[in-house]
Amino acid sequence: MSTNEQKIQYLVGNANFTNDASLPYNDLVCEFLDNFSKELFNSNLSKEFPDLGALAFWCRKQNILNLKKNFLSSEFRKGLGLVFHITPSNIPTNFAYSLLFGLLTGNTNVVKVPSRKFKQIDIVCNVLNKTLKKKKFFKLKKKIIILRYLE
């Protein structure tokens, strides 16, 4: 392992990812987000933070279907493949929305979270990992990478 690799902490996923693009709002991603929403709502830790409740509410099935309805057009669209997100550190759940929009638009996502530790980041990543362990979401494991650079 190189020195640079030792300075990366993987919170979700690992260095073995795919860059396959998919169609926006594909059924697997929409189902994954709905499952993630339910897991996050049911997490005892998430009740401590209103921003996590808002994130779970945003990911619920009905909201995703409304977004999908507004997104549809007669044009053929496909994700870019691989997207690298560098998220700001002023709002703890900002990284999650960036990831979710990347997934919904058909991309593999590498998301760098702030080096500053927020409990919300750990909660979201734990719920993502729990949801990704479900057999039906196996294909998404290589499309979600969340990492932190260690100082």
N, C-alpha and C positions, 0 to 999 in steps of 0.2 A: 504494500500500500504506500502510495506516495505521500509526501508531506501535505500536499494540497487536499488529498482525499481524507486525511486525518482531521482536517479542519472543517469537514462537512458532517452535520448530523442529519440523518434521514428521519423525519417524523412520520412520513407515509411514503411507502414505496422504497425503491433503491435505484442504483445506477443502471439497472437492467430494465430499460423502458423501450417502448415502441414509438415510432413516429407516424403510424398509420392514421390517415385522416378518415373521418366518417361523415355521414350526413348529419346536418344539424338536427337537434331535437329527436335523435333516434330513440326508439322505445326503451332500450336497455338503460340509457342514461337517465331518461325521465323516470323510470321505475327505481333506479338507484337513488335519485334525489328524493323521491317520495319516501323510500326506506330510510334514508339518512335523516330526513325531517322527523319521522316518527321516533327514531332512536334518540335524536337530539332532544325532542320534546320530553321523552321519558327519562332522560338522564337527570339524576338528582342534582348533580353539580351544575347543570345548565340553568337550574331555577335561580341560582345566585346572581346570574348576569342577564339583565334584560336584552342585551344585544344578541345573546345566543337564542333567546326566545324569538326575537325578530328574524334571525337567520333561519330558524326552523320553520317559522310561519311562511317566509319567502319561498322556501324549497318545497312546500306542500304541493301535492298533485294538481289542485285546481289552479294555482298560480302558474305553474309550469305550463299547463295546457293553455292558459290565457296568453302567455308569452309566445307559445308555439303558434297559436292562431294568428297573432299579430305579425309573426315572422314569415309565415308562408307566402310564397309568391310563385309565379309561373317559371321563374328562372331556376336552373339547376345550380345548387350550391353544395359545397363540400368544405370541410375544415382545411386549414393550412397544413396540418400535420403536427408539428411540434411548436409549442409556444412557451417562452420563458418569461415568467412574471416576476418583477421585482416590486414588492408591495410596500407602501409607506408604513411607518411605525406609529402613526398617531391614533389609529383606530384598530383595536385588536382583531376584529373580524373582517377587516378589509381584504385580507388574503383569500378568505373563503369565497367571497363574491367574485373575485377575479378568477379563481379556480372554477367556480360553477358556470360562469359565462363561457370560459374556455371549453369546458366539457359540453355545454349545450350547443356550442357552435362547431363541434365535431373534432376537437383537437386533443392531442396528448399535451399534458400540462406539467411543467416543472415550475414550482412556485417557491420562491425564496421568501421566507418569513423574516420579520425583524430579529436581530440578535437579542434585543430586549425581550425578556421573558414575560409573557402574559398567560395567566391561567386559562383564558378563553382559547388560546391557540392549542394548548395541550388537550383541552376538552374536545374541541372540534376534531383534532387529529385522532384522538382515541376513538371517537364515534365513527370517523371515516374508516379507520382500520377495522373496527368491529363490523361495519356494514360491508366492507370489501371481503371479509372472510366468508360471506355467504357464497355458496357455490355458483349461484346464478350470475354473480357479478365478477367472476374470474377474469373475464376479458378486459375488465376495466382496471385491474390491478397494475398493468403496465402503462396506463394512461394518466395516472395520478401520482405525482412525485412532489412531496413537500419537504423542503430542506431548510436548514439554518446554517449559516457560516459561524463557526466557533472562533472566538478571539484568542 
